[in-house]
Amino acid sequence: MISIIIGVVLIALALVGTPLFIVFGGLAVVLFAIGGIDTSTVIIAVSRMGTNSVLIAIPLFTFAGYLLAESGMPARLIALSRALVGWFKGGTAIVTLVACAFFTSFTGVSGVTIIALGGLLLPMLLKDKYSEKFSLGLLTTSGSIGLLFPPSLLLILYGVLANVSISKLFVAGIIPGAILILLFSLYSIKEGMLTSEIEPFSFGKLFAALKGVAWEIPLPFLLLGGIYSGTFTTSEAAIITAAYAFIVEVFIYRDLNIKHDVPRIIRASMVVVGGIFVILGSAMGLADYLVDGQVPMKILAWMKQYIHEKWLFLLMLNVFLIVVGAVLDVFSALIIILPLMVPIAKDFGIDPVHMAIIFLTNLEIGYNAPPAGINLFIASFRFRKPVMPLAKSAFPFLILMFAVLMLITYVPDLSLVLIKIFKIE
C-alpha cells in the first residue's frame, strides 16, 4: 500500500513538471529504504557511469552534431541535394527528409533538427509549391528517422543499458531506416506530382555543390568505415568525428568563430548531454531496484498467463511502447522501460539487436504522436502553429512509420542481415 501511495505521489510530481532525475532518484531511494537495503546503492549505481568508457561518445557526437548544425553545412548539404534531385517532382521534399534524418543522427535529438533546420527548409518547401500541411508534417516527423542511423545517441544508450554491441546496433538500423526514408520519399514524390515545382538539372550547379561540401562529405564514411573495419572503437570514432568537425567548420570553412561561436555551441550541446546524464544516472538506481526485485520476472509470469505466442507478445509490446513514447520523453522511456522489457523479450526468443530496433522505432512514432509527442510541441513552438493541426499534418507520416514498424517487427532479418553478412561483433 505504501509503495502504491509513493508511486502515485511521484507520478503526480512528474506531471506537474518536477525534474525527472528527482522523480527517478527519489523513487529508487524510497523503494530501497522500504526494502531494508542501504540507499547508498543508488549512489553506487550512479557511479557506474564513470566506469563506462562508451559514454564518452555521447558528449563528443553531440558536440560534433551541434557544430555541423550551427555551421553553413545545412545550406551546403541542401544545395547539393537540390542539385542532385531538385530536377524531378518531389525532389525538394526528399532533400528535406534526408537533411533532417542526417542531422538527427548526429545530434541525437530530432527536436534540435526541427529548430535548426525548420526555418531554412519550410520556406523552401512552400516556395516550391508544397502544401503547408504536407510541409509541416514532413518537417515534424522526418528528423526522428535519424535515430536509427549511426551515430545516434539512442543506439549508444540502448547498447549501454541493455549490454548489446553498439557496432551491431549501428549496422542493424541501416536497412529499417532506409525503408522509412524510401516510403517517405515515395509519398513525397506522390505529393510533389500534384503541387511542386522543379528546377532544371545543371552540371555546373552539381559541381559547385560538390565542391562546397568536399570537406564534409567524407565524415560519415570516415566514421562508419573506421568502426566496421575495426580501425577504431565507437569512443575513438566519437573523438575523431568531433575533432574533424571542429577543424573543418572552424579552420577550413571558417563558418564558426572560435572565440564566440564555439563556446556558445559547447554550452548548448553540453546542456543537452548534462540533462541526459543526470536522468540516466538517477534512473540507473531505479533500474537496479527493478532488476534486484525481479520485477521483470514477475511481469513475465503475469503475461504468460494470457500471452503464449511470440507474435502476440510483439504486437502488445508495440502498442505499449507507442503509448509510452507518446507520454514520456524518449530518454526516460528508454531508461525506465528497457530493463523491464529486455528480459521478457529474451524469454520469448527475440534477438536483443532486433528488440533494439523495434524499441527505437516505436519511440520514433511516439515522438510524433499525440497527446504528448515532444516533436509536436517543438514544431508548434518553431512554426507557431497549434499542436492539434500539426498532429493532423503528421498523421500520414505516422501511418507510414507504423507500417514499417510492423514489417521490422515480423521480419527480423531486416535488422539482422547486415550483421550476418559482415560478421559484426
N, C-alpha and C positions, 0 to 999 in steps of 0.2 A: 504493500500500500504506500509506504514511504517513497519507494522508487518511482511509483506512478505519479505521485504529487510532485516530486523533484523534476521528473520528465516534463510534466505539463508546465511547470513554472519556467523551465529553461526554454521550452518551445515558445512560450509567450514572450520571453525576453528577446529571443531571436526575431520574432515577428515585429517587435516594436523598435528594432534597429540596434540591439546590443551587439557589439563586435563578436564575430563568430569564434575567435580564439578564446574569448571569455566563456562562451557557451560550451564549447567542446572541452576546454581545460577544466572548467568548473564541474561539468558533469563527470569527467574522469575522476577528479579528486573526491567528489561526493560518493561515487559508486565504490571506489576503492576503500574509502573510510567505512562505508556501510558493511563492506565485505571483510572488515578487520585487517586489511592489508595496508602496509605503510604507504602513505601518499607520496613519499619520495619516489615511488615507482614511476609517477608521471614525469618527474624531472629526468629520471634515467632514460625514459623513452624519448624525451626531447633531445637529450644529449647525443642520442644515436645519430642524429642528423649530422653532427660534426665529424663522424667517422665514415660517412658515406661519400666517397670521392666523386661519385657520379653527379651528386647535387651541384657541384661546381659548374656543371654545364648549363644550369638554368639561368643564373645571372649573366653569364657570358653570351649565350644565344639571345637572351632578351635584349641585352645591350646592343648586340650586332643588329637585331631587328629594328630597334629604335633608331640607330644610326642610319640604316637604309631608308626607313620611312620618313625621317626628317630631312634627308638629303634630296638631291634632284633625281634620285633613281626612279621614283614613281613616274615622273614625267617622261624620263628616258625609256623606261620599260613600256609605257603606254604608246609612245611614239613608235617603238619597234613593233609592238603588237599590231598597231593600226597599219603600219606599212606591210605587215605580213598578211593580215586577214581583213583589213578595212575595205577591201575591194568587193566583198560579197555581202549579201544580206545577212544580218545577224552578227557581222564581224565585230562591231563595236561592243556588243553585249558580251561576246567571248573574250574580248580584251579586258573588260571589267571583271569577268569571272576569274580569269587566270591571274590578274594582278591582285585581286583580293585574296585568293587562295594562297598565292606565293607569300604575301606579306604576313598573313596569319601564321603560316608555317614557321616563320622566324620569330615573330613577336609572341606567339603562343596565345594571344587574346584577340578574338575576332572583333571585339568592341573597339580596340585600338585601330584596327583596319578601317572600320566604319568612320571613325573620327578623322583619321589621317588621310584617307583617300576619297571619302564621300564628297567633299567639296570640289574635288577635281573631276570625279567621274560622273556625278549626277548631271551637271551642266552639259557634259559631252554627250551623254545618252539622250537628253532632251533635245539638244541641238540636232542630233541625227534622227529625230522624229520618233523615238521610242515613247510609249505612253508613260505618264508619270507613275501609274500603278505598277507596271512591269518594272520600271527602273528602280523604284523604291524596294520592291520585293527582291530583286536581284542583289542590290547593294546590302540589304539587311541579312540575307541568308548565305551568300556565296563565300564570304570570308570564313565561315565555320568549316568549310570543306578542308581548309588548310590544316585543321587539327589532326588529320590523318597522315599528313606528309612530314617527313623529317625536315628540320629538327624540332618538331612540335614539342612544346613543354609538357603537354599532356601525355604523349608517348613516353617521355622520360620519367615523369611522375608515376605513371602506371607501372613501368618496369621496376622502379624503386620499391613501390608499395607492394606489388604482387610478386616480386623476385623473379621477373621474367627478363630474358635477354633483350636489352634495348636495341641491339643491332637487328634482332629478329623483328621487333616491333616496327623499326624504321622501314624494313622491307615489306612487312605484312600490310601496311596501309596503302601501298602504292596502287595496287590494282583496284581495291574498293574506291579509293579517292579518284582514280582515273575514270571509273564508271560514273561516279557522281558528276564529274566535270563533263563527260560525254553527254549524259542525259540533260544536264543544264544547258549545254551547248545546242543540242537538238531543239530543245524548247525555245531557246533564244533565236535560233535560225527561223523557226516557225513564226515567232512573234515578229522578227525582223522582216520577213517576207511581206507582212501586211503593212508595215508602217515605216521602216527605217530607210535612210538614205545611205549611199555608198560613195566612196571616193576612188578614183581610178588608180590602178596599180602603177607604181613608178619604181624602177630600179634605182634611180637616184635617191629617192626617199629611203628606200630599204638600205642602201649602202650607208647613207648618212646616219640612219638609226643604229645600224650595227656598229659603226664607228663610235657612236655615242656611248654604247654600253660595253665596249670592248674590254674594259677592266672589270665589269660587274658580272657578265655572263659566266666567266669561269668559276665563280664562287660555289654554286650548287654542285658542279661537277667535282671540284676540289674536295668539298665536304663529303659527298657520298662515295666518291672514288676512293678517298683515303680510308674511310670506315670499312667499306666492303672488301678492299684489298688487304686489310689488316695492317696498313701502314701506321695508323694511329687509332686510339680508342675514342669513345664518344666524348670524354672530357678533353682530350687533346684536340679533337675536332672543334670543340667549342672555343678553345683558346685560339686556334688558327683562324677560325671564322671571325671572331671579334677583332683580332689583330689585322686581318686582311681588310675587313670593312672599315676599320678606323683609318688605315693608311690610304685606302682608295678614296674615301669620301672627304678626308681632311687634307691630305697632301697631294693627291693626284687631281681629283676633280675640284677640290677646294670649295665644295658646297657648304662646308661647316667650319666655323671659326673655332680654333682650339681653345681660345680664352673665354668665349661667350657661349657658343652653341654646345660644345662638348660637356662642360659641367652641367648645363641645364638638362641635357639628354641623360647623363648619368643619374641625376636626381630623379627624373621622371621614370626611367626604367627600373631603378632600384626601389622606388616606392611600390611598384607592381611586384617585384621579387620579394621585398620585405613582407608584403601582405600575404603572399603565397607561403613563405617560410613560417610566419607566425601561426597561420591557420594549420599548416602541416605539422608543426611541432606540437601544438596543443592537441590536435586530433590524434596524433600517434599514441598518446597516452590513453585516449578513449578506445582506440582500436585494440590496444593491448588488453584492456579490460574485457572487451567483447570476445577476443580470442581466448583469453585465460578462463573466462566464464563459460566457454563452449557455446556461446550464443549461436554461431553459425550451425553447429551440430543440432541444436535444439530446433532451429528454424527448419533445417533439413528433415529432421524426424517428423515435424508437423506437416511439411509439404508432401512427404512421401505417403501420407495418409490419403491424399487427394490427387497427387500428380505422380503417374507411374511411367510416363513416356517422355523421352528426351525432347521430342518436337513440341510437346505441350509446355514443358518447362521453359524452353526457349521463347515460346510465344508469350507466356506470362512474364518472363524476365524483360522482354522488350516493352510490354505495356507498363510495367513497374518503373523501368528506367526512364522512359519518356516522361512519365509523371514527375519523377524525381528531378530530371533535368529542367523541367518547367517551373519548379518551385524552389530549387536550390541553385546557388552558383556552382559552376562546373567543378571547381576545385574542392569545394565542400562535399559535393556528391561523390566525387572520386575517392576522397579520403575516408568518408564515413561508410559508404555503401560497399566499397571494394572488399574490405576484409570479411564482410558478411557473405558476399556472393561468390568469391573465388573458390572457397572450399566446397560450396554446394555445386557449382558448375563442374568442378573436378570429379565429384562423386557421380555426376550424370555423364561423365566421359567426354566433356568438352575440352578441347585443346586450349591451354592457357593463352596462347597467342591469338587464336580465333576468338576466344572470350574477350580479349582486349579490344579487338576491332568492333565487335558487337557493342561492347560497353561504350566506347567513344563515339560511335555513330549515333547511338541513342542520345548521348549527351549533346551532340551536334543538333539533333532535332529539337531537344528540349531548350537549347539556346534561343530558338526562334519561335517557340510555341507559347501561346497564352496559357495561364494568366500572368506568369512572371518571367517569361523568357528574357534574359538580360539583353539580347540583341535588339529586341523590340523597344526597350526603354532607351538604349543608347542611340538607336536610329531616330527615335522620337525627339530626343534632345538635339541630335545633329541636324536633322532636316526640319525640325519644328513642325512636326505632324503628330496628331493624336495616335495613341498606341493601337487602338482597335482598327482604324483604317490600315495601319502598317501590318497588322496581323492578317487582314484580308489580302493585302498585297503579297505577303509571304506564303499564303496558303498553297498556291500551285506548286511552289518550290518544296514545301513540306511534303506534299503528296509524292513528288519525285524522290525525295530523300527516304520516305517510308518504304517506297517500292524497292529501292536499293538496299535498305536495311533488311528487308525480307530475303532478298537474294543473298546478301552476305551471310545472314543467319543460317540459311539452309543449304548453302553451297560453301562449305568450309575451305575448299581448295582455292577460292578466290583470295583468301587471306594467306594461305599456306604454300601455294605452289611455287612462288619465287624463292621461298626459304629452302624448299626441297631441291629446286634446280641449282641454286648457287651454294647449297650446303652451308648456310649461315649458322654460326654457333652463337 
